[in-house]
Amino acid sequence: MKDFAAIDFETANGSRTSVCSVGVVIVENGEITDSYYHLIRPIPNFYTMWTTAVHGLVYADTADAPTFPEVWAEIAPKIRYLPLVAHNKAFDENCLKAVFSAYGMEYPDYPFYCTLIGARRTFARGTLPNYQLQTVAKACGYDLTQHHNALADAEACAAIALKIL
């Protein structure tokens, strides 16, 4: 896979509509050509202690941030109709579909690929301690030092995809 957009969302709470940050890395011809990060005002607009403990974001970080439709209006031209790639696509794809639905936006039915599934196929059971993003990234030669920052996670996902998809 040489052309794709790696994407990662962080959420404010247990609702898939509560995307509070997004990272996107554009890969064309096997090279990273663009990247994008933005905070997003989530819906519903509250943070749980658990999610804050994971990514460090709190209500004050996104209280004045743009809404998802405003942010997606900047992302859509960058990704065009590139296939999307995420580590554990079930989470990120469900977030994307949920927030599109919450805002009454028509979902473009992006093709979605998963580096988690790819890692399970590539690395035999027992060769890695787990298939978490940071573990797979390290196995692919990428040092993920800012795990749960949406852009850092998207960069790691892109590095994995370039190695194994």
C-alpha positions as CSV (number, residue, x, y, z in Angstrom):
1,M,0.0,0.0,0.0
2,K,1.6,3.2,-1.2
3,D,-1.2,5.8,-1.1
4,F,-3.4,6.2,2.0
5,A,-4.2,8.5,4.9
6,A,-3.4,7.2,8.4
7,I,-5.9,8.5,10.9
8,D,-6.3,8.5,14.7
9,F,-8.9,9.9,17.0
10,E,-8.9,10.5,20.7
11,T,-12.3,10.7,22.5
12,A,-13.4,12.7,25.5
13,N,-15.6,10.0,27.0
14,G,-17.1,6.6,26.2
15,S,-19.2,8.0,23.4
16,R,-17.8,7.4,19.9
17,T,-19.2,10.9,18.9
18,S,-16.9,12.5,21.5
19,V,-13.9,12.9,19.2
20,C,-11.7,15.5,20.8
21,S,-8.6,15.3,18.6
22,V,-7.6,14.0,15.3
23,G,-4.3,13.2,13.6
24,V,-4.0,12.5,9.9
25,V,-0.9,11.5,7.9
26,I,-1.0,11.5,4.1
27,V,1.1,9.0,2.3
28,E,1.6,9.2,-1.4
29,N,3.9,7.0,-3.4
30,G,5.2,5.5,-0.2
31,E,6.2,8.9,1.3
32,I,4.6,11.0,3.9
33,T,3.6,14.2,2.1
34,D,1.4,15.9,4.6
35,S,0.1,15.7,8.2
36,Y,-2.6,17.4,10.1
37,Y,-3.6,17.6,13.8
38,H,-6.5,19.4,15.4
39,L,-8.4,19.6,18.7
40,I,-12.1,19.3,18.3
41,R,-15.0,20.3,20.6
42,P,-16.5,16.9,21.4
43,I,-20.2,15.9,21.6
44,P,-21.2,15.3,24.3
45,N,-18.8,17.8,25.7
46,F,-17.4,16.3,28.8
47,Y,-14.3,14.3,29.7
48,T,-14.0,11.3,31.9
49,M,-11.1,10.8,34.3
50,W,-10.2,7.6,32.4
51,T,-9.9,9.3,29.0
52,T,-8.0,12.2,30.4
53,A,-5.6,9.8,32.1
54,V,-5.0,8.2,28.6
55,H,-4.4,11.3,26.5
56,G,-4.1,14.2,28.9
57,L,-6.8,16.3,27.3
58,V,-9.4,18.1,29.5
59,Y,-12.5,20.2,28.9
60,A,-10.5,23.5,28.9
61,D,-8.3,22.2,26.0
62,T,-11.3,21.9,23.6
63,A,-13.9,24.3,25.1
64,D,-13.2,26.8,22.3
65,A,-12.1,24.3,19.7
66,P,-13.9,24.1,16.4
67,T,-16.6,21.4,15.9
68,F,-16.1,18.3,13.9
69,P,-17.7,19.6,10.7
70,E,-15.3,22.6,10.7
71,V,-12.3,20.4,11.2
72,W,-13.4,17.8,8.7
73,A,-13.9,20.5,6.1
74,E,-10.1,21.0,6.4
75,I,-9.3,17.3,6.3
76,A,-11.5,16.1,3.5
77,P,-9.6,17.9,0.7
78,K,-6.3,16.5,2.1
79,I,-7.5,12.9,2.0
80,R,-9.7,13.2,-1.0
81,Y,-10.8,9.6,-1.5
82,L,-7.6,7.9,-0.3
83,P,-8.2,4.7,1.7
84,L,-8.0,5.3,5.4
85,V,-5.7,3.3,7.7
86,A,-6.0,3.0,11.5
87,H,-4.6,0.7,14.2
88,N,-7.7,-1.0,15.4
89,K,-9.9,0.4,12.7
90,A,-13.0,-0.7,14.5
91,F,-12.5,2.1,17.0
92,D,-11.5,4.9,14.5
93,E,-14.0,3.9,11.8
94,N,-16.8,3.7,14.3
95,C,-15.9,7.2,15.7
96,L,-15.8,8.6,12.2
97,K,-19.2,7.2,11.3
98,A,-20.7,8.1,14.6
99,V,-19.6,11.8,14.4
100,F,-20.7,12.1,10.8
101,S,-24.1,10.7,11.9
102,A,-24.3,13.0,14.9
103,Y,-23.9,16.1,12.7
104,G,-26.2,14.8,10.0
105,M,-23.3,14.6,7.5
106,E,-23.3,12.2,4.6
107,Y,-20.6,9.6,5.2
108,P,-18.5,9.1,2.0
109,D,-17.9,5.4,2.8
110,Y,-14.2,5.5,2.9
111,P,-12.3,2.3,2.4
112,F,-10.7,1.5,5.8
113,Y,-7.7,-0.8,6.4
114,C,-6.4,-2.0,9.8
115,T,-2.8,-2.2,10.9
116,L,-3.8,-4.2,13.9
117,I,-5.3,-6.9,11.7
118,G,-2.2,-6.7,9.5
119,A,0.1,-7.0,12.5
120,R,-1.7,-10.2,13.6
121,R,-1.2,-11.6,10.1
122,T,2.4,-10.5,9.9
123,F,3.8,-11.2,13.3
124,A,3.2,-14.8,14.4
125,R,1.5,-15.4,17.8
126,G,4.1,-15.2,20.5
127,T,6.7,-13.1,18.5
128,L,5.4,-9.9,20.1
129,P,4.2,-9.4,23.7
130,N,1.0,-7.9,22.3
131,Y,-0.3,-6.1,19.3
132,Q,-0.7,-2.7,20.8
133,L,0.2,0.3,18.6
134,Q,3.5,1.1,20.4
135,T,4.5,-2.5,20.3
136,V,3.8,-3.1,16.6
137,A,5.4,0.3,15.8
138,K,8.6,-0.7,17.6
139,A,8.7,-4.0,15.7
140,C,8.4,-2.0,12.5
141,G,11.3,0.3,13.5
142,Y,9.2,3.3,14.6
143,D,9.7,4.8,18.1
144,L,6.3,6.0,19.3
145,T,7.2,8.4,22.2
146,Q,4.0,10.4,22.4
147,H,1.5,7.5,22.5
148,H,-2.2,8.8,22.6
149,N,-1.4,12.0,20.8
150,A,-3.5,11.6,17.8
151,L,-0.9,12.8,15.3
152,A,1.9,10.7,16.9
153,D,-0.4,7.7,16.7
154,A,-1.3,8.4,13.1
155,E,2.4,8.7,12.2
156,A,3.1,5.4,13.9
157,C,0.2,3.8,12.0
158,A,1.5,5.2,8.8
159,A,5.0,3.7,9.5
160,I,3.4,0.3,10.3
161,A,1.2,0.4,7.2
162,L,4.2,1.1,5.0
163,K,6.0,-1.9,6.4
164,I,3.2,-4.5,6.5
165,L,0.2,-3.6,4.4
